[in-house]
Amino acid sequence: MTDVWYAVSDSTRRQVLARVAAGPCSVGEITDALPVSMAAVSQHLKILREAGLVSMTPAGRRRIYQARLEGLAELRAELETYWTQALHSFKQVAEASYRAEQEPQ
């Protein structure tokens, strides 16, 4: 399984993911929206699928891709952890700075 952070580290993959997140679409529809080849889009989709961020459903000769809410939720939860830690650290620094300003000189 591909690491989710590796999957979103590439700007083209993020563009592919954004297109798929906007609604189910085929490789051709994604290729039409981006300045990359169909083969490149397919490779990016493979990595996004391995990371659990998109799913594929066969529809005749086409394959329809869509965002996996579960995969996106996992990514968001991990980001939320970092965000919470950053806010907590900022709060500690701000409170320490305030206390230092309040101490008599």
Accessible surface in RSA format (square Angstrom, percent):
REM  Atomic radii and reference values for relative SASA: ProtOr
REM  Chains: A
REM  Algorithm: Lee & Richards
REM  Probe-radius: 1.40
REM  Slices: 20
REM RES _ NUM      All-atoms   Total-Side   Main-Chain    Non-polar    All polar
REM                ABS   REL    ABS   REL    ABS   REL    ABS   REL    ABS   REL
RES MET A   1   194.40 100.7 108.62  71.9  85.78 204.2  81.52  69.3 112.88 149.5
RES THR A   2    27.04  19.2  15.72  15.9  11.32  27.0  13.16  17.7  13.88  21.0
RES ASP A   3    83.80  58.7  70.47  70.1  13.33  31.5  38.31  90.2  45.49  45.4
RES VAL A   4    27.88  18.3  24.99  22.6   2.89   7.0  24.99  21.7   2.89   7.8
RES TRP A   5    80.17  32.2  76.32  36.9   3.85   9.0  76.52  40.8   3.65   5.9
RES TYR A   6   119.74  55.9 113.89  64.8   5.85  15.2  83.79  63.0  35.95  44.3
RES ALA A   7     0.00   0.0   0.00   0.0   0.00   0.0   0.00   0.0   0.00   0.0
RES VAL A   8    18.73  12.3  16.77  15.2   1.96   4.7  16.79  14.6   1.94   5.3
RES SER A   9    72.80  61.5  41.77  55.8  31.02  71.5  41.03  87.4  31.77  44.5
RES ASP A  10    46.98  32.9  41.48  41.3   5.51  13.0   8.35  19.7  38.63  38.5
RES SER A  11    63.89  54.0  58.95  78.7   4.94  11.4  28.25  60.2  35.64  49.9
RES THR A  12    29.87  21.2  29.55  30.0   0.32   0.8   2.15   2.9  27.72  41.9
RES ARG A  13    14.11   5.9  14.03   7.2   0.08   0.2   0.08   0.1  14.03   8.5
RES ARG A  14   113.50  47.7 108.46  55.3   5.04  12.0  47.09  64.4  66.41  40.2
RES GLN A  15    90.34  50.5  84.12  61.5   6.22  14.8  27.47  58.5  62.87  47.7
RES VAL A  16     0.00   0.0   0.00   0.0   0.00   0.0   0.00   0.0   0.00   0.0
RES LEU A  17    19.00  10.6  19.00  13.6   0.00   0.0  19.00  13.3   0.00   0.0
RES ALA A  18    63.03  57.9  49.69  76.7  13.33  30.3  56.40  79.4   6.62  17.5
RES ARG A  19    71.87  30.2  66.62  34.0   5.25  12.5  25.74  35.2  46.13  28.0
RES VAL A  20     1.86   1.2   0.00   0.0   1.86   4.5   0.00   0.0   1.86   5.0
RES ALA A  21    59.43  54.6  29.32  45.2  30.11  68.5  30.43  42.9  29.01  76.8
RES ALA A  22    86.22  79.3  40.59  62.6  45.64 103.8  52.76  74.3  33.46  88.6
RES GLY A  23    20.97  25.9   0.00   N/A  20.97  25.9  20.97  57.5   0.00   0.0
RES PRO A  24    85.61  62.4  65.23  59.5  20.38  74.1  65.23  53.9  20.38 126.7
RES CYS A  25     1.05   0.8   0.10   0.1   0.95   2.2   1.05   2.7   0.00   0.0
RES SER A  26    11.31   9.6  11.31  15.1   0.00   0.0   5.62  12.0   5.70   8.0
RES VAL A  27    22.21  14.6  21.14  19.1   1.07   2.6  21.14  18.4   1.07   2.9
RES GLY A  28    22.99  28.4   0.00   N/A  22.99  28.4  19.21  52.7   3.78   8.5
RES GLU A  29    72.97  41.9  67.14  50.8   5.83  13.9  26.92  52.1  46.05  37.6
RES ILE A  30     0.00   0.0   0.00   0.0   0.00   0.0   0.00   0.0   0.00   0.0
RES THR A  31    26.16  18.6  22.19  22.5   3.97   9.5  22.19  29.8   3.97   6.0
RES ASP A  32   128.57  90.1  91.35  90.9  37.22  88.0  32.89  77.4  95.68  95.4
RES ALA A  33    61.71  56.7  25.58  39.5  36.13  82.2  37.21  52.4  24.50  64.9
RES LEU A  34    25.20  14.0  14.82  10.6  10.38  26.1  17.59  12.4   7.61  20.5
RES PRO A  35   129.76  94.6  90.14  82.2  39.62 144.0 106.77  88.2  22.99 142.9
RES VAL A  36    42.80  28.2  27.72  25.1  15.08  36.3  37.72  32.8   5.09  13.8
RES SER A  37    67.30  56.9  51.92  69.3  15.38  35.4  52.00 110.7  15.30  21.4
RES MET A  38   105.90  54.8 102.28  67.7   3.61   8.6  64.72  55.0  41.17  54.5
RES ALA A  39    72.02  66.2  61.42  94.8  10.60  24.1  69.02  97.2   3.00   7.9
RES ALA A  40    32.33  29.7  24.95  38.5   7.38  16.8  31.69  44.6   0.64   1.7
RES VAL A  41     0.00   0.0   0.00   0.0   0.00   0.0   0.00   0.0   0.00   0.0
RES SER A  42    46.04  38.9  40.08  53.5   5.96  13.7  26.49  56.4  19.55  27.4
RES GLN A  43   107.33  60.0 107.32  78.4   0.01   0.0  40.24  85.7  67.09  50.9
RES HIS A  44    28.93  15.8  28.92  20.1   0.01   0.0  16.18  16.7  12.75  14.8
RES LEU A  45     0.79   0.4   0.79   0.6   0.00   0.0   0.79   0.6   0.00   0.0
RES LYS A  46   111.87  54.6 107.79  66.1   4.09   9.7  58.36  52.5  53.51  57.0
RES ILE A  47    34.35  19.5  34.35  25.6   0.00   0.0  34.35  24.7   0.00   0.0
RES LEU A  48     0.23   0.1   0.23   0.2   0.00   0.0   0.23   0.2   0.00   0.0
RES ARG A  49   108.14  45.4  94.04  47.9  14.11  33.6  10.95  15.0  97.19  58.9
RES GLU A  50    72.40  41.6  61.34  46.4  11.06  26.3  35.57  68.8  36.83  30.1
RES ALA A  51     7.99   7.3   0.00   0.0   7.99  18.2   0.00   0.0   7.99  21.2
RES GLY A  52     5.82   7.2   0.00   N/A   5.82   7.2   5.82  16.0   0.00   0.0
RES LEU A  53     0.25   0.1   0.25   0.2   0.00   0.0   0.25   0.2   0.00   0.0
RES VAL A  54     2.93   1.9   0.00   0.0   2.93   7.1   0.00   0.0   2.93   8.0
RES SER A  55    34.43  29.1  31.02  41.4   3.41   7.8  29.00  61.7   5.43   7.6
RES MET A  56    47.46  24.6  25.50  16.9  21.96  52.3  25.55  21.7  21.90  29.0
RES THR A  57    75.37  53.6  74.54  75.6   0.83   2.0  55.47  74.5  19.89  30.1
RES PRO A  58    96.91  70.6  80.20  73.1  16.71  60.7  80.23  66.2  16.68 103.7
RES ALA A  59    52.22  48.0  34.88  53.8  17.34  39.4  44.61  62.8   7.61  20.2
RES GLY A  60    80.59  99.4   0.00   N/A  80.59  99.4  44.99 123.5  35.59  79.7
RES ARG A  61   242.47 101.8 201.31 102.6  41.16  98.0  89.22 121.9 153.25  92.9
RES ARG A  62   124.24  52.2 118.59  60.5   5.66  13.5  62.16  85.0  62.08  37.6
RES ARG A  63   139.92  58.7 134.84  68.7   5.08  12.1  16.01  21.9 123.91  75.1
RES ILE A  64    35.84  20.4  35.28  26.3   0.56   1.3  35.28  25.4   0.56   1.5
RES TYR A  65    15.34   7.2  15.34   8.7   0.00   0.0   0.03   0.0  15.31  18.9
RES GLN A  66    76.36  42.7  76.36  55.8   0.00   0.0   9.96  21.2  66.40  50.4
RES ALA A  67    20.79  19.1   7.27  11.2  13.52  30.7   7.27  10.2  13.52  35.8
RES ARG A  68    76.46  32.1  73.04  37.2   3.42   8.1  19.09  26.1  57.37  34.8
RES LEU A  69   137.92  76.8 132.90  95.1   5.02  12.6 133.32  93.6   4.60  12.4
RES GLU A  70   101.98  58.5  96.79  73.2   5.19  12.4  48.45  93.7  53.53  43.7
RES GLY A  71     2.57   3.2   0.00   N/A   2.57   3.2   1.88   5.2   0.69   1.5
RES LEU A  72    47.75  26.6  44.43  31.8   3.31   8.3  44.72  31.4   3.03   8.1
RES ALA A  73    58.76  54.0  48.39  74.7  10.38  23.6  54.55  76.8   4.21  11.2
RES GLU A  74   119.68  68.7 109.50  82.8  10.18  24.2  47.67  92.2  72.01  58.8
RES LEU A  75    20.72  11.5  20.35  14.6   0.37   0.9  20.69  14.5   0.03   0.1
RES ARG A  76   174.24  73.2 172.35  87.9   1.89   4.5  54.46  74.4 119.78  72.6
RES ALA A  77    60.59  55.7  50.67  78.2   9.92  22.6  57.37  80.8   3.22   8.5
RES GLU A  78    65.48  37.6  60.52  45.8   4.96  11.8  24.55  47.5  40.93  33.4
RES LEU A  79    86.38  48.1  84.39  60.4   1.99   5.0  84.54  59.4   1.84   5.0
RES GLU A  80    88.60  50.9  86.61  65.5   1.99   4.7  40.10  77.6  48.50  39.6
RES THR A  81    68.87  49.0  63.01  63.9   5.87  14.0  43.49  58.4  25.39  38.4
RES TYR A  82   114.54  53.5 110.33  62.8   4.21  10.9  81.10  60.9  33.44  41.2
RES TRP A  83   151.02  60.6 147.87  71.6   3.15   7.4 133.15  71.0  17.87  29.0
RES THR A  84    76.77  54.6  75.01  76.0   1.76   4.2  64.03  86.0  12.74  19.3
RES GLN A  85   106.56  59.6 101.67  74.3   4.89  11.6  43.51  92.6  63.05  47.8
RES ALA A  86    55.14  50.7  42.34  65.3  12.80  29.1  50.79  71.5   4.35  11.5
RES LEU A  87    89.48  49.8  86.06  61.6   3.42   8.6  86.39  60.7   3.09   8.3
RES HIS A  88   102.62  56.1  97.71  67.9   4.91  12.6  72.92  75.2  29.70  34.6
RES SER A  89    59.80  50.5  58.76  78.4   1.05   2.4  30.27  64.5  29.53  41.4
RES PHE A  90   142.91  71.5 137.48  85.2   5.42  14.1 142.27  86.3   0.63   1.8
RES LYS A  91   116.98  57.1 113.84  69.8   3.14   7.5  65.76  59.2  51.22  54.6
RES GLN A  92    96.39  53.9  92.95  67.9   3.44   8.2  28.98  61.7  67.41  51.1
RES VAL A  93   102.74  67.6  98.39  89.1   4.34  10.5 101.92  88.6   0.82   2.2
RES ALA A  94    45.72  42.0  34.22  52.8  11.50  26.2  41.56  58.5   4.15  11.0
RES GLU A  95    71.26  40.9  68.71  52.0   2.55   6.1  30.40  58.8  40.85  33.4
RES ALA A  96    48.81  44.9  42.85  66.1   5.96  13.6  44.23  62.3   4.58  12.1
RES SER A  97    55.03  46.5  46.46  62.0   8.57  19.7  28.78  61.3  26.25  36.8
RES TYR A  98   135.52  63.3 132.72  75.5   2.80   7.3  95.73  71.9  39.79  49.1
RES ARG A  99   137.81  57.9 135.49  69.1   2.32   5.5  65.43  89.4  72.39  43.9
RES ALA A 100    57.80  53.1  49.63  76.6   8.18  18.6  51.03  71.9   6.78  18.0
RES GLU A 101   129.47  74.3  98.33  74.4  31.14  74.1  42.26  81.7  87.21  71.2
RES GLN A 102   106.84  59.7  80.19  58.6  26.65  63.5  27.56  58.7  79.28  60.1
RES GLU A 103   108.12  62.1 102.24  77.4   5.88  14.0  32.96  63.8  75.16  61.4
RES PRO A 104   133.37  97.2 101.69  92.7  31.67 115.1 112.77  93.1  20.60 128.0
RES GLN A 105   207.39 116.0 134.20  98.1  73.19 174.3  89.21 189.9 118.18  89.6
END  Absolute sums over single chains surface
CHAIN  1 A     7344.7       6230.0       1114.6       4272.7       3072.0
END  Absolute sums over all chains
TOTAL          7344.7       6230.0       1114.6       4272.7       3072.0
